[in-house]
Amino acid sequence: MKEIKGTIASPKGFYADATHAKLKHKKRDLGVIFSETPASCAGVFTTNQIQAAPVKLDQEVIKGSLLQAIIVNSGNANAVTGEQGERDARLMQSLLAKKLDIPEGQIAVCSTGVIGKLMPMDKVKAGISAIDLKRHQPEYFSESILTTDLVTKEIVLQREINGEVVTMAGVAKGSGMIHPNMATMLAFITTDAKIESSLLQQLLSELTETTFNQITVDGDTSTNDTVLVMANGQAGNSPIKAATESYQQFREMLKQVMTTLAKKIAADGEGATKLIEVTVKGADDEQNARLIAKKIVGSALVKTAIFGSDPNWGRIICAIGYSGGVINPDKIDITLANQLVLHQATPVSFDEFKMQEMLKQETIEIIVNLNQGDKAAQAWGCDLTYAYVEINALYHT
């Protein structure tokens, strides 16, 4: 398996384009992903009880097991917009269906941006008209879905499966309101592999738990979280079946794409200067390890300590204690930035000045060994900075 340069349209049979529909002041804000043929599909969505109109619509679409296009806008979430918002989401679906001459029921609609404002449908209509998949500018799609993100988030992988080269591409947005259950984010994955929707859904749901659901920036879960996967089968491989070598190979690809996107989202948290990676090992079960890892990376005190390059490991042990996870308080080891600071619940002396310098790196690793079993899990987040407050204090304006 190798990573290559490319875009969300790198797998065979996929196209993408984006335009400036003027939903935002300057940047591209409306994008489309299209497959030449109907694709197997899967999706996971926000667990927030307040769900945006596009989320409700997409859950219906995924039940149909075929997806041929995705239309995404930034600048407006179309959330808490009542029946008019639902009509607008369906109108976006209908307008794109007519433009591409495909069934409405095979089009997903996604939105991100400010909550509580009706979609300016005149601008959306003009934007859909301006989309031109033939000009082949898929690199613009990753830009069109951004809100407060500072960078685009993409990955493209290739590997041989069943004697054919399979390509898989992923793109995501997410910077604030990140506390997934599924992740607070939008993510889209395309592949030319051949796999049935039911098996694809099983894989996506399973891997979401250990990737997108293990990132947190600020503890807020959005109304619009969506992850969609399309597999159009154009690589020519024989169908991937469960419990086979090809299934394991495909699973590894999908996990790497999702893990990479998750880490990119965490690293680009609003105002962030550092990526925090927490590994909890020696747990009695994986769910316990996941719970503790996410509590550590979500702790405001841990996040601010990392921002200030403060080797205050007491904040880490505190988060472990209130996590709700099963622990033996007398057996815990903690390693911070490659320095063992706690062994069997006993402090280890270290050079604090040297540690402060190590904590100035862009990626800070925290390893916790519970010494209770052989299970492990990871979680990702970022530091909490002055800039985060400034960004969110002025978000609406």
C-alpha positions as CSV (number, residue, x, y, z in Angstrom):
1,M,0.0,0.0,0.0
2,K,1.4,3.4,-0.9
3,E,0.3,7.0,-0.7
4,I,0.2,8.9,-3.9
5,K,-0.5,12.5,-4.9
6,G,-4.1,13.1,-6.0
7,T,-7.5,14.3,-5.1
8,I,-10.9,12.9,-4.2
9,A,-11.4,12.2,-7.9
10,S,-8.3,10.0,-8.2
11,P,-10.1,6.6,-8.2
12,K,-11.3,5.5,-11.6
13,G,-14.6,6.9,-12.7
14,F,-14.8,9.8,-10.3
15,Y,-15.0,13.5,-11.0
16,A,-15.2,16.6,-8.8
17,D,-15.5,20.4,-9.2
18,A,-16.2,23.4,-7.1
19,T,-17.3,27.0,-7.6
20,H,-17.8,30.3,-5.7
21,A,-21.6,30.5,-5.2
22,K,-21.1,33.6,-3.0
23,L,-22.4,31.8,0.1
24,K,-19.1,33.1,1.5
25,H,-17.4,36.4,0.7
26,K,-14.5,35.2,-1.5
27,K,-13.6,31.5,-1.4
28,R,-15.2,28.5,-3.2
29,D,-18.1,27.3,-1.3
30,L,-20.0,24.8,-3.4
31,G,-18.6,21.4,-4.6
32,V,-19.7,18.2,-6.3
33,I,-18.3,14.7,-6.3
34,F,-19.7,12.5,-9.2
35,S,-19.2,8.8,-10.1
36,E,-19.8,7.7,-13.7
37,T,-21.7,4.8,-12.5
38,P,-23.9,4.3,-9.4
39,A,-21.7,3.3,-6.4
40,S,-22.1,1.2,-3.4
41,C,-22.3,3.5,-0.4
42,A,-22.2,3.8,3.4
43,G,-22.6,6.7,5.8
44,V,-22.4,7.6,9.5
45,F,-24.0,10.7,10.9
46,T,-24.1,13.0,14.0
47,T,-25.5,11.7,17.2
48,N,-26.7,15.2,18.1
49,Q,-30.5,15.1,18.5
50,I,-30.7,18.4,16.6
51,Q,-29.9,17.3,13.0
52,A,-29.5,19.5,10.0
53,A,-31.9,19.1,7.1
54,P,-29.2,17.5,4.9
55,V,-28.3,14.9,7.5
56,K,-32.0,13.8,7.7
57,L,-32.1,13.6,3.9
58,D,-28.8,11.7,3.6
59,Q,-29.9,9.0,6.0
60,E,-32.7,8.3,3.6
61,V,-30.4,8.2,0.6
62,I,-28.0,5.8,2.2
63,K,-30.8,3.3,2.8
64,G,-31.1,3.0,-1.0
65,S,-27.6,1.4,-1.1
66,L,-26.6,3.4,-4.2
67,L,-24.9,6.8,-4.5
68,Q,-23.8,8.6,-7.6
69,A,-23.2,12.2,-6.5
70,I,-22.6,14.3,-3.5
71,I,-23.2,18.1,-3.4
72,V,-21.6,20.1,-0.5
73,N,-21.8,23.7,0.5
74,S,-20.0,25.7,3.1
75,G,-21.0,29.0,4.6
76,N,-24.5,27.8,5.7
77,A,-25.3,24.7,7.7
78,N,-29.0,24.6,6.8
79,A,-29.6,23.5,10.4
80,V,-32.6,24.5,12.6
81,T,-34.3,25.9,9.5
82,G,-37.6,24.0,9.8
83,E,-39.6,22.6,6.9
84,Q,-38.2,25.3,4.6
85,G,-34.7,23.9,5.2
86,E,-35.8,20.4,4.4
87,R,-37.4,21.7,1.2
88,D,-34.2,23.5,0.3
89,A,-32.0,20.4,0.8
90,R,-34.3,18.4,-1.5
91,L,-34.2,21.2,-4.0
92,M,-30.4,21.1,-4.1
93,Q,-30.8,17.3,-4.7
94,S,-33.3,17.9,-7.5
95,L,-31.3,20.6,-9.2
96,L,-28.2,18.5,-9.3
97,A,-30.1,15.4,-10.5
98,K,-31.4,17.4,-13.5
99,K,-28.0,18.8,-14.3
100,L,-26.3,15.4,-14.2
101,D,-29.3,13.4,-15.5
102,I,-29.3,10.9,-12.6
103,P,-31.9,9.9,-10.0
104,E,-32.5,12.3,-7.2
105,G,-32.4,9.4,-4.7
106,Q,-28.7,8.7,-5.6
107,I,-27.6,12.2,-4.5
108,A,-26.4,13.1,-1.0
109,V,-26.5,16.7,0.2
110,C,-24.1,18.1,2.8
111,S,-23.9,21.6,4.4
112,T,-21.6,23.3,6.9
113,G,-21.5,26.8,8.3
114,V,-23.6,29.1,10.4
115,I,-26.7,27.4,12.1
116,G,-30.1,29.0,12.0
117,K,-30.1,30.8,8.6
118,L,-32.1,29.8,5.6
119,M,-30.2,28.8,2.5
120,P,-29.9,31.6,-0.1
121,M,-31.3,29.3,-2.8
122,D,-30.9,31.8,-5.6
123,K,-27.1,31.7,-5.0
124,V,-27.2,27.9,-4.7
125,K,-29.0,27.5,-8.0
126,A,-26.5,29.7,-9.7
127,G,-23.6,27.8,-8.1
128,I,-25.0,24.4,-9.3
129,S,-25.3,25.8,-12.8
130,A,-21.7,26.9,-12.7
131,I,-20.4,23.4,-11.7
132,D,-18.6,21.9,-14.7
133,L,-17.2,18.4,-14.1
134,K,-15.7,18.3,-17.6
135,R,-13.1,21.0,-16.8
136,H,-11.6,18.5,-14.4
137,Q,-10.5,20.7,-11.4
138,P,-11.1,18.3,-8.5
139,E,-8.4,20.0,-6.4
140,Y,-10.9,22.8,-5.8
141,F,-13.4,20.5,-4.0
142,S,-11.3,20.2,-0.9
143,E,-11.2,24.0,-0.6
144,S,-14.9,24.5,-1.1
145,I,-15.9,22.5,2.0
146,L,-13.8,24.5,4.5
147,T,-15.1,26.8,7.2
148,T,-12.6,27.9,9.9
149,D,-10.1,25.3,8.7
150,L,-6.6,26.6,7.9
151,V,-5.6,23.8,5.5
152,T,-7.2,21.2,3.3
153,K,-7.2,17.6,4.4
154,E,-6.7,14.9,1.8
155,I,-5.1,11.5,1.3
156,V,-4.9,9.1,-1.7
157,L,-3.8,5.4,-1.3
158,Q,-3.2,2.6,-3.8
159,R,-2.7,-1.1,-3.4
160,E,-3.3,-4.3,-5.4
161,I,-6.5,-6.2,-4.4
162,N,-7.5,-9.4,-6.2
163,G,-4.9,-8.7,-8.9
164,E,-6.1,-5.2,-9.7
165,V,-4.8,-1.8,-8.5
166,V,-7.4,-0.2,-6.2
167,T,-7.3,3.5,-5.4
168,M,-8.9,5.1,-2.4
169,A,-9.2,8.8,-1.7
170,G,-10.4,10.8,1.3
171,V,-11.1,14.5,1.9
172,A,-12.4,16.1,5.1
173,K,-13.2,19.4,6.8
174,G,-13.3,20.1,10.5
175,S,-11.6,22.6,12.8
176,G,-14.1,23.6,15.5
177,M,-17.2,22.0,17.1
178,I,-15.1,18.8,17.2
179,H,-16.1,16.1,19.7
180,P,-17.3,13.2,17.6
181,N,-19.8,10.7,18.4
182,M,-19.3,10.4,15.3
183,A,-16.8,13.2,14.7
184,T,-17.9,16.7,14.3
185,M,-16.9,17.0,10.7
186,L,-17.6,16.3,7.0
187,A,-15.6,13.5,5.4
188,F,-15.9,11.9,2.0
189,I,-14.1,8.8,0.8
190,T,-14.1,7.5,-2.8
191,T,-12.8,4.2,-4.1
192,D,-12.9,2.2,-7.4
193,A,-13.0,-1.1,-5.4
194,K,-15.9,-3.4,-5.8
195,I,-17.7,-4.1,-2.5
196,E,-21.4,-4.4,-1.5
197,S,-23.0,-1.5,0.4
198,S,-23.9,-3.7,3.4
199,L,-20.3,-4.8,3.9
200,L,-19.0,-1.3,3.3
201,Q,-21.4,0.1,5.9
202,Q,-20.3,-2.5,8.4
203,L,-16.7,-1.5,7.9
204,L,-17.3,2.2,8.1
205,S,-19.3,1.9,11.3
206,E,-16.7,-0.3,12.9
207,L,-13.7,1.9,11.9
208,T,-15.4,5.2,12.8
209,E,-15.2,4.1,16.5
210,T,-11.4,4.0,16.5
211,T,-10.7,6.9,14.1
212,F,-13.2,9.8,13.8
213,N,-14.8,9.1,17.2
214,Q,-11.4,9.3,18.9
215,I,-10.7,13.0,18.1
216,T,-11.8,16.0,20.0
217,V,-11.0,19.7,19.8
218,D,-13.5,21.5,22.0
219,G,-16.1,19.0,23.3
220,D,-19.0,20.3,21.0
221,T,-20.9,17.9,18.7
222,S,-22.2,19.5,15.6
223,T,-25.7,19.2,13.9
224,N,-24.2,18.4,10.5
225,D,-21.6,15.6,11.1
226,T,-21.4,13.3,8.1
227,V,-19.0,10.7,6.7
228,L,-19.9,9.2,3.3
229,V,-18.1,6.5,1.3
230,M,-18.6,5.7,-2.4
231,A,-17.3,2.5,-4.1
232,N,-18.0,2.3,-7.8
233,G,-16.2,-1.0,-8.7
234,Q,-14.3,0.4,-11.7
235,A,-11.0,-1.0,-10.6
236,G,-12.2,-4.3,-12.0
237,N,-11.4,-6.4,-8.9
238,S,-13.6,-9.3,-8.1
239,P,-16.1,-8.4,-5.3
240,I,-14.6,-8.1,-1.9
241,K,-16.1,-10.6,0.5
242,A,-16.0,-10.8,4.3
243,A,-13.4,-12.9,6.1
244,T,-11.0,-13.0,3.0
245,E,-7.6,-11.6,2.4
246,S,-9.0,-9.0,0.0
247,Y,-11.4,-7.9,2.8
248,Q,-8.4,-7.4,5.2
249,Q,-6.5,-5.5,2.6
250,F,-9.5,-3.2,1.9
251,R,-10.1,-2.7,5.6
252,E,-6.4,-1.6,6.1
253,M,-6.8,0.9,3.3
254,L,-10.0,2.4,4.7
255,K,-8.6,2.5,8.3
256,Q,-5.5,4.4,7.1
257,V,-7.5,6.9,5.2
258,M,-9.9,7.5,8.1
259,T,-7.0,7.7,10.7
260,T,-5.1,10.1,8.5
261,L,-8.1,12.4,8.1
262,A,-8.9,12.2,11.8
263,K,-5.4,13.3,12.7
264,K,-5.4,16.1,10.2
265,I,-8.7,17.4,11.7
266,A,-7.3,17.3,15.2
267,A,-4.1,19.0,14.1
268,D,-6.1,21.8,12.5
269,G,-8.3,22.5,15.5
270,E,-9.3,26.2,15.7
271,G,-6.3,28.2,16.9
272,A,-4.2,25.0,17.5
273,T,-0.5,25.0,17.5
274,K,0.1,21.4,18.5
275,L,-1.3,17.9,17.8
276,I,-1.8,15.8,20.9
277,E,-1.7,12.0,20.4
278,V,-2.7,9.9,23.4
279,T,-2.1,6.2,23.6
280,V,-3.6,4.1,26.4
281,K,-2.3,0.6,26.6
282,G,-2.3,-2.2,29.1
283,A,-6.1,-1.9,29.4
284,D,-8.5,-4.8,30.2
285,D,-10.6,-4.0,27.1
286,E,-10.4,-1.7,24.1
287,Q,-13.5,0.3,24.9
288,N,-12.0,1.1,28.3
289,A,-8.8,2.3,26.7
290,R,-10.7,4.4,24.1
291,L,-12.7,6.1,26.9
292,I,-9.7,7.0,28.9
293,A,-7.7,8.2,25.9
294,K,-10.4,10.5,24.8
295,K,-10.9,12.0,28.3
296,I,-7.2,12.9,28.5
297,V,-7.1,14.5,25.0
298,G,-10.4,16.3,25.8
299,S,-9.3,17.8,29.1
300,A,-9.1,21.6,28.9
301,L,-6.4,21.6,31.6
302,V,-4.3,19.0,29.7
303,K,-4.8,21.0,26.5
304,T,-3.8,24.3,28.0
305,A,-0.7,22.8,29.7
306,I,0.4,21.5,26.3
307,F,-0.1,24.9,24.8
308,G,2.1,26.4,27.5
309,S,4.7,23.6,27.3
310,D,4.1,22.9,30.9
311,P,5.1,19.4,32.0
312,N,2.3,19.2,34.5
313,W,1.5,15.5,34.3
314,G,-0.8,15.8,37.3
315,R,-3.5,17.0,34.9
316,I,-3.2,13.8,32.9
317,I,-3.5,11.5,35.9
318,C,-6.5,13.6,37.1
319,A,-8.3,13.1,33.7
320,I,-7.6,9.4,34.0
321,G,-9.2,9.3,37.4
322,Y,-12.5,11.0,36.4
323,S,-12.7,9.3,33.0
324,G,-15.0,6.6,34.2
325,G,-12.6,4.0,33.0
326,V,-11.6,0.9,35.0
327,I,-8.2,1.5,36.5
328,N,-5.9,0.4,39.4
329,P,-4.6,3.8,40.7
330,D,-1.5,2.1,42.0
331,K,-0.3,0.6,38.7
332,I,-0.4,3.5,36.3
333,D,2.6,4.6,34.2
334,I,2.7,7.9,32.2
335,T,5.2,8.9,29.5
336,L,5.0,12.5,28.3
337,A,7.0,13.5,25.2
338,N,9.1,10.4,25.4
339,Q,9.9,11.0,29.1
340,L,8.7,8.6,31.8
341,V,7.1,10.9,34.4
342,L,5.1,8.4,36.5
343,H,5.9,4.7,37.2
344,Q,3.5,2.4,39.1
345,A,1.8,5.6,40.4
346,T,5.1,6.9,41.7
347,P,6.7,10.2,40.4
348,V,9.8,9.9,38.3
349,S,12.3,12.8,38.5
350,F,13.2,14.5,35.2
351,D,14.8,17.7,33.9
352,E,11.9,20.1,33.7
353,F,13.7,22.6,31.6
354,K,14.5,19.9,29.0
355,M,10.9,18.7,29.1
356,Q,9.6,22.3,28.4
357,E,11.8,22.3,25.3
358,M,10.5,18.9,24.2
359,L,6.9,20.2,24.7
360,K,7.5,22.9,22.1
361,Q,7.3,20.3,19.3
362,E,4.3,20.3,16.9
363,T,3.2,16.8,17.9
364,I,3.1,15.8,21.6
365,E,2.7,12.2,22.5
366,I,1.2,11.0,25.8
367,I,1.4,7.3,26.6
368,V,-0.5,5.8,29.5
369,N,0.1,2.2,30.6
370,L,-2.6,0.9,32.9
371,N,-0.8,-2.4,33.4
372,Q,-4.0,-4.3,33.6
373,G,-4.2,-6.2,30.3
374,D,-3.2,-6.2,26.6
375,K,-5.7,-3.9,25.0
376,A,-4.9,-0.4,23.6
377,A,-6.5,2.6,21.9
378,Q,-5.5,6.1,20.7
379,A,-7.2,9.5,20.6
380,W,-6.2,12.8,19.0
381,G,-6.7,16.4,19.8
382,C,-5.0,19.7,20.0
383,D,-3.9,22.4,22.4
384,L,-6.3,25.1,23.6
385,T,-5.0,28.5,22.7
386,Y,-5.9,32.2,22.9
387,A,-6.7,32.1,19.2
388,Y,-9.5,29.5,19.8
389,V,-11.4,32.0,21.9
390,E,-10.9,34.8,19.4
391,I,-12.1,32.7,16.5
392,N,-15.3,31.5,18.2
393,A,-16.1,34.9,19.7
394,L,-16.2,36.3,16.2
395,Y,-17.5,33.2,14.3
396,H,-21.0,34.6,13.4
397,T,-19.6,37.9,12.2
